[in-house]
């Protein structure tokens, strides 16, 4: 798995990869690709999936689903928006798993206000979402409506972006090869 982002200040690309052992490593481009550096893993020490976004100040944010504790969703920020800024020392817990153990994560920064929204896909094909509140903290976790239990397949992967009205757009790949999308009703 791979998560890419733009480095603050330089606008150069940065990449975090998740290897087969669950360890995270990163590299970035300045005048060439830097040496691989370790990234702290989410508690208790390994990740199952990752994605990247930026906060409203342009600081890189990494989202990860952990391999234990039921696949909880975690978030890690850089210490600042400066290129090469270190990651903070500890991960923030975002969503607890439920009987629907999380396998995949995707996240975006909303263009109109800079708040992050994350989606977590569970083993049953159910997608949960949570969004940063304008005053801090996270919204209540909710399920995303979609064709999760229809004959022929279930959701196996997800990604997010924006549509032409700057509304969050969730795209899902079904196990039978179909792709579906769902756009938010509003930009907030």
BARO-731739 format. One record per residue: residue number from 1; x negated, y negated, z of N, C-alpha, C, O in turn. Coordinates in Angstrom, 2 decimals, decimal comma. Atoms other than C-alpha are relative to their C-alpha. Last residue first. Layout:
 resi     nxx     nyy     nzz    caxx    cayy    cazz     cxx     cyy     czz     oxx     oyy     ozz
  NUM       X       Y       Z       X       Y       Z       X       Y       Z       X       Y       Z
...
END
This chain:
 resi     nxx     nyy     nzz    caxx    cayy    cazz     cxx     cyy     czz     oxx     oyy     ozz
  188    0,40    0,03   -1,42   20,08  -20,80    4,43    0,10    1,35    0,64   -0,20    1,50    1,82
  187    1,45    0,16   -0,11   20,01  -20,79    0,61   -0,44   -0,03    1,45   -1,64   -0,10    1,71
  186    0,42    1,39   -0,19   23,52  -19,35    0,42   -1,52   -0,07    0,05   -2,19    0,96    0,06
  185   -1,12    0,87    0,38   25,25  -16,14   -0,72   -0,37   -1,48    0,08    0,21   -2,31   -0,63
  184   -0,68    0,62   -1,14   21,99  -14,18   -0,61    1,11   -0,92   -0,52    1,01   -1,46   -1,62
  183    0,43    1,36   -0,31   21,16  -12,21   -3,75    0,78   -0,52    1,20    1,94   -0,16    1,39
  182   -1,02    0,73   -0,72   21,45   -8,42   -3,99   -0,57   -1,36    0,33   -1,64   -1,46    0,94
  181    0,42    1,20   -0,72   19,55   -6,25   -6,39    1,20   -0,65    0,65    2,35   -0,45    0,26
  180   -1,09    0,93   -0,27   19,81   -2,74   -7,79   -0,58   -1,21    0,71   -1,67   -1,16    1,27
  179    0,44    1,19   -0,74   17,34   -0,41   -9,48    1,22   -0,87    0,22    2,01   -1,07   -0,70
  178   -0,75    1,24    0,21   18,25    3,13  -10,56   -0,59   -1,13    0,85   -1,16   -0,89    1,92
  177    0,60    0,88    1,00   15,52    5,79  -10,59    0,76   -1,27   -0,28    0,25   -2,14   -0,99
  176   -0,34   -0,51    1,33   17,44    8,61   -8,83   -0,49   -0,92   -1,12   -0,13   -0,74   -2,29
  175    0,72   -1,25    0,24   15,64    7,88   -5,53    0,33    0,61   -1,37   -0,44    1,43   -1,87
  174   -0,72   -1,18   -0,48   16,93    4,28   -5,68   -0,79    1,26   -0,35   -1,59    1,25   -1,29
  173    0,16   -1,13    0,90   14,67    1,25   -6,03    0,68    1,21    0,64    0,42    1,54    1,80
  172    0,20   -1,33   -0,56   15,82   -1,88   -4,22   -0,11    1,04   -1,11    0,59    0,96   -2,12
  171   -0,03   -0,99    1,07   15,56   -5,59   -5,03   -0,30    1,36    0,63   -1,21    1,47    1,46
  170    0,53   -1,29   -0,41   16,42   -8,25   -2,44    0,19    0,98   -1,15    1,29    1,12   -1,68
  169   -0,41   -1,06    0,89   16,84  -11,85   -3,61   -0,67    1,29    0,46   -1,90    1,35    0,53
  168    0,74   -1,24   -0,18   16,68  -14,80   -1,24    0,61    1,09   -0,87    1,83    1,19   -0,99
  167   -0,60   -0,89   -0,99   18,36  -17,86   -2,72   -0,85    1,26    0,09   -1,40    1,72   -0,91
  166    0,85   -0,05   -1,19   16,29  -20,52   -4,50    0,64    0,79    1,13    0,38    0,52    2,30
  165   -0,59    0,96   -0,94   19,10  -21,12   -7,06   -0,76   -0,04    1,33   -0,27   -0,60    2,31
  164    0,13    1,36    0,55   16,99  -19,48   -9,81    0,63   -1,07    0,90    0,31   -2,25    0,75
  163   -0,64    0,16    1,30   16,59  -16,31   -7,71   -0,09   -1,46   -0,42   -0,73   -2,26    0,26
  162   -1,01    1,06    0,07   14,02  -15,78   -5,00    0,65    0,03   -1,37    0,02    0,41   -2,36
  161    0,44    1,20    0,68   11,83  -12,84   -3,94    1,11   -1,02    0,04    1,90   -1,04    0,98
  160   -0,82    1,21   -0,10   12,10   -9,53   -2,12   -0,64   -1,14   -0,76   -1,85   -1,15   -1,00
  159    0,82    1,19    0,14   10,90   -5,94   -2,49    0,92   -1,20    0,01    2,13   -1,06   -0,20
  158   -0,62    1,33    0,07   12,33   -2,56   -1,53   -1,06   -1,06   -0,26   -2,24   -0,88    0,03
  157    0,97    1,09   -0,11   11,55    1,18   -1,82    0,74   -1,32   -0,20    1,80   -1,36   -0,82
  156    1,32   -0,53   -0,35   13,33    4,55   -1,46   -1,07   -1,08    0,08   -2,13   -0,84    0,65
  155    1,06    0,99    0,18   17,03    3,56   -1,44   -1,32    0,59    0,47   -1,40    1,15    1,56
  154    0,04    0,95   -1,10   19,28    6,62   -1,72   -1,14   -0,97   -0,27   -1,98   -0,71   -1,14
  153    1,23    0,57   -0,52   20,28    8,80   -4,63    0,18   -0,88    1,21    1,30   -1,23    1,59
  152    1,10    0,15    0,94   22,66   10,65   -6,88   -1,23   -0,65    0,57   -2,28   -0,58   -0,06
  151    0,48   -1,24    0,61   25,95   10,32   -5,02   -1,15   -0,32   -0,95   -1,08   -1,29   -1,71
  150   -0,79   -0,43    1,15   26,22    7,10   -3,11   -0,59    1,28   -0,57   -1,75    1,60   -0,33
  149   -0,35   -1,41   -0,12   24,91    6,66    0,38    0,82    0,47   -1,18    1,75    1,27   -1,01
  148    0,96   -0,85   -0,70   22,97    3,40    0,27    0,33    1,48   -0,01   -0,59    2,30   -0,03
  147   -0,39   -1,38    0,34   24,82    1,47   -2,42   -0,90    1,03    0,67   -1,60    1,78   -0,02
  146    0,50   -0,48    1,28   24,45   -1,95   -0,77    0,38    1,45   -0,20    1,04    2,04    0,65
  145   -0,97   -0,81    0,73   25,30   -4,05    2,25   -0,59    0,39   -1,35   -1,25   -0,41   -2,01
  144   -0,25    0,56    1,32   22,28   -5,24    4,21    0,97    0,93   -0,72    0,73    2,14   -0,80
  143    0,15   -0,93    1,12   22,34   -4,39    7,91    0,31   -0,72   -1,30    1,11   -1,66   -1,31
  142   -1,23   -0,40    0,69   21,81   -7,01   10,59   -0,34    0,97   -1,13   -1,48    1,06   -1,58
  141    0,25   -0,95    1,09   19,20   -7,80   13,23    1,34    0,38   -0,62    2,31    0,67    0,09
  140   -0,44   -1,35   -0,32   20,16  -10,85   15,29   -0,25    0,89   -1,22   -0,03    0,47   -2,36
  139   -1,44   -0,22    0,04   18,15  -13,88   14,29    0,31    1,41    0,49   -0,59    2,23    0,67
  138   -0,55   -0,75    1,13   14,54  -14,29   15,37    1,51    0,12    0,12    2,06    0,14    1,21
  137   -0,59   -1,31   -0,25   12,66  -16,72   17,59    0,60    0,58   -1,27    0,41    0,06   -2,37
  136    0,91   -1,03   -0,48   12,05  -20,39   16,96    0,74    1,29    0,31    1,96    1,29    0,48
  135    0,56    0,42   -1,28   14,27  -23,47   16,63   -0,98    0,99    0,59   -1,44    0,80    1,72
  134    0,65    1,30    0,16   14,91  -22,93   12,90   -0,63   -0,49    1,30   -1,63   -1,21    1,26
  133   -0,93    1,08   -0,30   15,58  -19,25   13,51   -0,74   -1,31   -0,10   -1,95   -1,37    0,13
  132    0,42    0,95   -1,03   13,35  -16,74   11,75    1,09   -1,05    0,20    1,72   -1,50   -0,75
  131    0,52    1,26    0,52   15,26  -14,14    9,77   -0,42   -0,89    1,17    0,20   -0,88    2,23
  130    0,11    0,96   -1,09   16,04  -10,45   10,33   -0,66   -1,26   -0,57   -1,50   -1,17   -1,46
  129    0,67    1,28    0,26   17,08   -7,73    7,92    0,04   -0,88    1,23    0,93   -0,76    2,08
  128   -0,29    0,98   -1,05   17,93   -4,02    8,15   -0,73   -1,29   -0,38   -1,78   -1,25   -1,03
  127    0,90    1,15   -0,06   18,07   -1,70    5,13    0,49   -0,95    1,10    1,66   -1,32    1,14
  126   -0,63    1,21   -0,52   19,63    1,77    5,35   -1,05   -1,10    0,10   -2,18   -0,86    0,52
  125   -0,34    0,88    1,11   18,09    4,43    3,09    0,69   -1,28    0,44    1,04   -2,11   -0,40
  124   -1,33   -0,35    0,50   18,18    7,12    5,81    0,41   -0,84   -1,20    1,48   -0,62   -1,77
  123    0,03   -1,33    0,61   14,41    6,90    6,37    1,34    0,41   -0,57    1,39    1,23   -1,49
  122    0,11   -1,18   -0,85   14,66    3,20    7,07    0,05    1,30   -0,78    0,33    1,31   -1,98
  121   -0,72   -1,14    0,57   13,93    0,13    4,96   -0,24    1,22    0,87   -1,39    1,54    1,19
  120    0,63   -1,28   -0,30   12,90   -3,04    6,79    0,90    1,12   -0,51    2,09    1,15   -0,22
  119   -0,90   -1,13    0,17   13,69   -6,53    5,50   -0,78    1,25    0,30   -1,94    1,37   -0,09
  118    0,58   -1,31    0,24   11,93   -9,72    6,59    1,11    1,03   -0,11    2,16    0,91    0,53
  117   -1,03   -1,02   -0,13   12,88  -13,39    6,41   -0,66    1,32   -0,36   -1,42    1,40   -1,32
  116    0,18   -1,35    0,53   10,37  -16,15    7,03    1,27    0,82    0,18    2,03    0,62    1,13
  115   -0,17   -1,09   -0,96   11,25  -19,82    7,51   -0,18    1,34   -0,70    0,14    1,49   -1,88
  114    1,23   -0,65   -0,43    9,71  -22,35    5,12    0,14    1,11    1,01   -0,86    1,69    1,43
  113    0,34    0,40   -1,36   12,79  -24,61    4,85   -1,24    0,71    0,57   -1,63    0,41    1,70
  112   -0,66    1,23   -0,43   13,88  -24,70    1,18   -0,39   -0,42    1,41   -0,36   -1,62    1,69
  111    0,60    1,20    0,57   11,32  -22,24   -0,21    0,64   -1,28    0,53   -0,02   -2,32    0,56
  110   -1,04    0,74    0,72   12,28  -19,37    2,09   -0,56   -1,33   -0,45   -1,18   -2,05    0,33
  109   -0,19    1,32   -0,61    9,11  -17,49    2,98    1,06   -0,70   -0,83    0,91   -0,85   -2,04
  108    0,20    1,21    0,80    9,38  -13,85    2,01    0,05   -1,23    0,89    0,52   -1,18    2,03
  107   -0,25    1,28   -0,66    9,13  -10,38    3,55   -0,24   -1,14   -0,97   -1,04   -1,02   -1,90
  106    0,26    1,09    0,93    9,16   -6,72    2,53    0,38   -1,29    0,71    1,26   -1,29    1,57
  105   -0,29    1,38   -0,39    8,88   -3,64    4,74   -0,25   -0,93   -1,18   -1,14   -0,68   -2,00
  104    0,47    1,06    0,90    8,97    0,12    4,21    0,39   -1,36    0,54    1,35   -1,49    1,30
  103    1,04   -0,53    0,88    9,33    3,27    6,38   -0,65   -1,09   -0,86   -1,85   -1,01   -1,14
  102    0,44    0,84    1,11   11,50    2,23    9,34   -1,19    0,60   -0,74   -2,13    1,13   -0,13
  101    1,43    0,31   -0,12   13,09    4,96   11,47   -0,48   -0,76   -1,23   -0,25   -0,33   -2,36
  100    0,44    0,24    1,37   16,94    4,75   11,17   -1,48   -0,42    0,03   -1,76   -1,61   -0,09
   99    0,10   -1,34    0,59   17,90    6,21   14,59   -0,52   -0,04   -1,45   -0,92    0,98   -2,00
   98   -1,18   -0,63   -0,57   16,94    2,72   15,74   -0,04    1,43   -0,52   -1,11    1,90   -0,89
   97   -0,69   -0,97    0,85   13,70    0,89   15,14    1,23    0,50    0,74    1,40    0,25    1,93
   96    0,12   -1,37   -0,50   12,84   -2,19   17,10    0,70    0,92   -0,98    1,70    0,55   -1,60
   95   -1,20   -0,84   -0,04   12,50   -5,37   15,05   -0,37    1,36    0,60   -1,36    1,98    0,22
   94   -1,12    0,65    0,69   10,03   -8,30   15,30    1,28    0,81    0,11    2,29    0,28    0,57
   93   -1,02   -1,01    0,28    7,21   -7,41   17,74    1,22   -0,70   -0,59    1,72   -1,65    0,00
   92   -1,30    0,35   -0,56    4,45  -10,02   17,45    1,00    1,09   -0,40    1,09    1,46   -1,58
   91   -1,15   -0,06    0,88    0,96   -8,60   16,83    1,26   -0,40    0,75    1,39   -0,11    1,94
   90   -1,06   -0,98   -0,24   -2,02   -9,62   18,94    1,16   -0,16   -0,98    1,44   -1,25   -1,48
   89    0,41   -1,21   -0,71   -5,44  -11,19   18,48    1,11    1,03    0,17    0,83    2,23    0,25
   88   -0,20    0,11   -1,44   -4,53  -13,74   15,82   -0,27    1,34    0,65   -0,28    2,38   -0,02
   87   -1,34   -0,39   -0,41   -6,04  -13,15   12,39    0,12   -0,18    1,50   -0,87   -0,04    2,22
   86   -0,21   -1,36   -0,51   -9,21  -15,09   11,61    1,48    0,26    0,31    2,27   -0,67    0,48
   85   -0,39    0,04   -1,41   -9,25  -18,16    9,36    0,26    1,41    0,50    0,83    2,23   -0,21
   84    0,87   -0,79   -0,86  -11,10  -17,44    6,11    0,35   -0,03    1,47   -0,38    0,53    2,29
   83    0,54   -1,19    0,67   -9,43  -20,27    4,21   -0,94    0,72    0,95   -1,78    0,10    1,59
   82    1,29    0,17    0,66   -7,75  -22,65    6,65   -0,46    1,31   -0,64   -0,19    2,39   -0,12
   81   -0,14   -0,09    1,44   -4,05  -22,17    7,37   -1,30   -0,14   -0,76   -1,30   -0,09   -1,99
   80   -0,27    1,29    0,64   -4,64  -21,41   11,04    0,17    0,23   -1,50    0,05    1,36   -1,99
   79    0,10    1,03   -1,03   -4,98  -18,55   13,55    0,24   -1,40   -0,56    0,59   -2,31    0,19
   78    1,37    0,51   -0,08   -3,70  -16,07   10,96   -0,01   -1,12    1,05    1,04   -1,68    1,38
   77    0,32    1,25    0,68   -0,36  -14,56   11,82   -1,51   -0,25    0,04   -2,21    0,22    0,93
   76    1,29    0,54   -0,43    0,60  -10,94   12,64   -0,29   -1,25   -0,82   -0,19   -1,22   -2,04
   75    0,51    1,13    0,79    4,16   -9,57   12,43   -1,30   -0,51    0,64   -1,41   -0,61    1,86
   74    0,90    0,93   -0,70    5,58   -6,19   13,58   -0,44   -1,11   -0,95   -0,36   -0,97   -2,17
   73    0,51    1,05    0,88    8,44   -3,89   12,52   -0,75   -1,03    0,82   -0,26   -1,50    1,85
   72   -0,43    1,37   -0,28    8,98   -0,69   14,53   -0,64   -0,97   -0,99   -1,66   -0,66   -1,61
   71    0,18    0,86    1,16    8,37    2,70   12,93    0,53   -1,39    0,22    1,27   -1,91   -0,62
   70   -1,15    0,01    0,88    9,89    4,94   15,59   -0,14   -0,91   -1,19    0,86   -1,18   -1,86
   69   -1,08    0,75   -0,64    7,35    4,11   18,29    1,19   -0,14   -0,95    1,91   -1,14   -0,89
   68   -0,60   -0,63   -1,17    4,68    5,40   15,93    1,06   -0,92    0,59    1,37   -1,96    0,01
   67   -0,19   -1,43    0,21    3,46    4,72   12,42    0,63    0,68    1,19    1,14    1,80    1,06
   66    0,94   -0,86   -0,72    3,96    0,96   12,67    0,32    1,47   -0,23    1,45    1,83   -0,57
   65   -0,79   -1,01   -0,68    5,78   -1,05   10,00   -1,01    0,94    0,65   -1,89    1,47   -0,03
   64    0,34   -1,43    0,06    3,72   -4,08    9,12    1,05    0,82    0,72    1,64    0,39    1,71
   63   -1,04   -0,83   -0,61    4,21   -7,78    8,30   -0,42    1,45   -0,15   -0,97    1,84   -1,18
   62    0,00   -1,39    0,43    1,24  -10,09    7,64    1,09    0,73    0,77    1,17    0,62    1,99
   61   -0,68   -0,87   -0,96    1,57  -13,87    7,85    0,03    1,41   -0,59    0,37    1,59   -1,76
   60   -0,28   -1,38    0,41   -0,70  -16,35    6,08    0,60    0,80    1,15    0,18    0,69    2,30
   59    0,87   -0,97   -0,66   -0,39  -19,96    7,30    0,40    1,40   -0,44    1,59    1,73   -0,44
   58    0,89   -0,61    0,97    1,25  -22,32    4,79   -0,98    0,99    0,59   -1,93    1,40   -0,08
   57    1,24    0,78    0,04    2,75  -24,56    7,48   -1,00    0,57   -1,02   -2,11    0,05   -1,16
   56   -0,30    1,32    0,56    6,25  -23,17    6,78   -1,22   -0,91   -0,06   -1,23   -1,88   -0,82
   55   -0,98    0,74   -0,80    4,95  -19,62    7,27    0,18   -1,40   -0,57   -0,43   -1,73   -1,59
   54    0,65    1,15   -0,62    3,33  -17,51    4,57    1,05   -0,71    0,83    2,24   -0,66    0,51
   53   -0,75    1,22    0,28    4,25  -14,03    3,38   -0,83   -1,15    0,54   -1,99   -0,95    0,92
   52    0,52    1,29   -0,43    2,56  -10,63    3,29    0,96   -1,11   -0,39    1,71   -0,99   -1,36
   51   -0,32    1,04    0,98    3,71   -7,02    3,14   -0,51   -1,31    0,58   -0,78   -1,41    1,77
   50    0,33    1,40   -0,26    2,67   -3,80    4,88    0,57   -0,90   -1,09    0,87   -0,45   -2,19
   49   -0,25    0,86    1,16    3,63   -0,12    5,24   -0,31   -1,44    0,40   -0,26   -1,79    1,58
   48   -0,60   -0,86    1,03    2,87    2,84    7,55    0,26   -0,79   -1,28    0,22   -0,23   -2,37
   47   -1,15    0,54    0,74    0,53    1,07    9,98    0,46    1,00   -1,04   -0,32    1,83   -1,50
   46   -0,02   -0,35    1,42   -1,83    2,41   12,66    1,28   -0,54   -0,64    2,29   -0,71    0,04
   45    1,27   -0,12    0,69   -3,00    1,46   16,15    0,01    0,40   -1,45   -1,07    0,52   -2,03
   44    1,16   -0,31   -0,84   -0,39    1,46   18,92   -1,27    0,24   -0,80   -2,22    0,78   -0,23
   43   -0,04   -1,00   -1,07    0,52   -1,24   18,18    0,73    1,26   -0,46    1,74    1,16   -1,15
   42   -1,10    0,22   -0,92   -0,08   -3,01   14,86    0,00    1,07    1,09   -0,53    2,16    0,87
   41   -1,19   -0,80    0,32   -3,57   -2,67   13,38    1,13   -0,31    0,98    0,86   -0,73    2,11
   40   -0,57   -0,73   -1,14   -6,20   -5,42   13,64    1,29    0,72   -0,41    2,12    0,17   -1,13
   39   -1,09    0,83   -0,51   -7,64   -6,24   10,20    0,58    0,77    1,18    0,78    1,98    1,08
   38   -1,17   -0,61   -0,64  -11,00   -4,71    9,26    1,00   -1,06    0,44    0,63   -2,18    0,77
   37    0,02    0,23   -1,45  -13,25   -6,54    6,79    1,22    0,68    0,61    2,28    0,72   -0,01
   36   -1,20   -0,41   -0,72  -14,06   -5,53    3,19   -0,20   -0,21    1,50   -1,25    0,13    2,05
   35    0,08   -1,36   -0,54  -16,95   -7,51    1,70    1,30    0,31    0,75    1,93   -0,59    1,31
   34    0,78   -0,15   -1,23  -15,92  -10,62   -0,19   -0,07    1,46    0,41    0,66    2,30   -0,12
   33   -0,71   -0,67   -1,08  -14,71  -10,62   -3,80   -0,92    0,18    1,20   -2,06    0,61    1,04
   32    0,02   -1,43    0,27  -16,48  -13,22   -5,91    0,73    0,66    1,15    1,00    0,00    2,16
   31    0,74    0,00    1,26  -16,96  -16,99   -5,79   -0,20    1,43   -0,48   -0,99    1,70   -1,39
   30    0,52    1,37   -0,04  -14,20  -17,24   -3,21   -0,78   -0,20   -1,28   -0,26   -0,78   -2,24
   29    0,80    0,50    1,11  -11,96  -14,21   -3,52   -0,44   -1,42    0,30    0,39   -2,29    0,55
   28   -0,51    1,20    0,65  -10,67  -12,38   -0,49   -0,98   -0,47   -1,05   -2,14   -0,06   -1,07
   27    1,04    0,65    0,78  -10,96   -8,97    1,13    0,62   -1,26   -0,60    1,84   -1,36   -0,73
   26   -0,27    1,13    0,88   -8,92   -7,22    3,78   -1,25   -0,45   -0,74   -2,38   -0,22   -0,30
   25    1,23    0,69    0,36   -8,70   -3,90    5,61    0,34   -1,15   -0,93    1,35   -1,10   -1,63
   24   -0,13    1,18    0,85   -5,85   -2,18    7,48   -1,36   -0,62   -0,24   -2,17   -0,74    0,68
   23    0,85    1,14   -0,34   -6,02    1,37    8,89    0,21   -1,13   -1,02    0,51   -0,88   -2,19
   22   -0,81    1,00   -0,70   -3,08    3,78    8,48   -0,80   -1,22    0,42   -0,25   -2,12    1,06
   21    0,05   -0,28   -1,44   -5,33    6,77    7,64    0,87   -0,97    0,81    1,03   -0,80    2,02
   20   -0,77   -1,21   -0,31   -4,30    6,67    3,96   -0,03    0,37    1,48    0,80    1,15    1,94
   19    0,55   -1,25    0,53   -5,48    3,07    3,59    0,79    1,21    0,50    1,73    1,06    1,28
   18   -0,27   -1,01   -1,01   -3,39   -0,06    4,00   -0,54    1,31   -0,55   -0,06    1,80   -1,58
   17   -0,40   -1,34    0,43   -4,75   -2,91    1,95    0,20    0,89    1,21   -0,44    0,72    2,26
   16    0,10   -0,94   -1,11   -4,87   -6,64    2,67    0,49    1,34   -0,53    1,54    1,42   -1,16
   15   -0,67   -1,28    0,08   -5,62   -8,94   -0,26   -0,22    0,76    1,30   -1,33    0,81    1,82
   14    0,45   -0,88   -1,07   -6,54  -12,60   -0,55    0,82    1,27   -0,07    1,97    1,25   -0,52
   13   -0,76   -1,16   -0,46   -6,23  -14,78   -3,62   -0,68    0,72    1,16   -1,91    0,75    1,27
   12    0,53   -1,27    0,52   -7,77  -18,24   -3,90    0,82    1,17    0,52    1,49    1,05    1,54
   11   -0,98   -0,57    0,91   -5,64  -21,32   -3,18   -0,46    1,30   -0,64    0,22    1,83   -1,52
   10    0,58   -0,30    1,31   -8,74  -22,93   -1,71    1,04    0,46   -1,01    0,84    0,28   -2,22
    9    1,11    0,85    0,40   -7,27  -24,73    1,30   -0,48    0,27   -1,41   -0,48   -0,64   -2,24
    8   -0,17    1,43   -0,24   -5,11  -21,88    2,56   -1,24   -0,77   -0,42   -2,35   -0,26   -0,33
    7    0,76    0,53   -1,12   -5,71  -18,49    0,97    0,20   -1,50    0,12    0,16   -2,22   -0,88
    6    0,85    1,11    0,42   -2,93  -17,22   -1,27   -0,70   -0,54    1,23   -0,07   -0,78    2,26
    5   -0,37    1,33   -0,45   -1,48  -13,82   -0,41   -0,97   -1,03   -0,56   -2,03   -0,68   -1,08
    4    0,84    1,07    0,55   -1,49  -10,16   -1,45    0,53   -1,35    0,48    1,73   -1,49    0,75
    3   -0,68    1,28   -0,20   -0,20   -7,08    0,38   -0,95   -1,09   -0,47   -2,12   -1,10   -0,11
    2    0,79    1,22    0,15   -1,16   -3,55   -0,67    0,87   -1,22    0,25    2,06   -1,23   -0,08
    1   -0,85    1,17    0,00    0,00    0,00    0,00   -0,90   -1,24    0,00   -2,05   -1,19    0,46
END
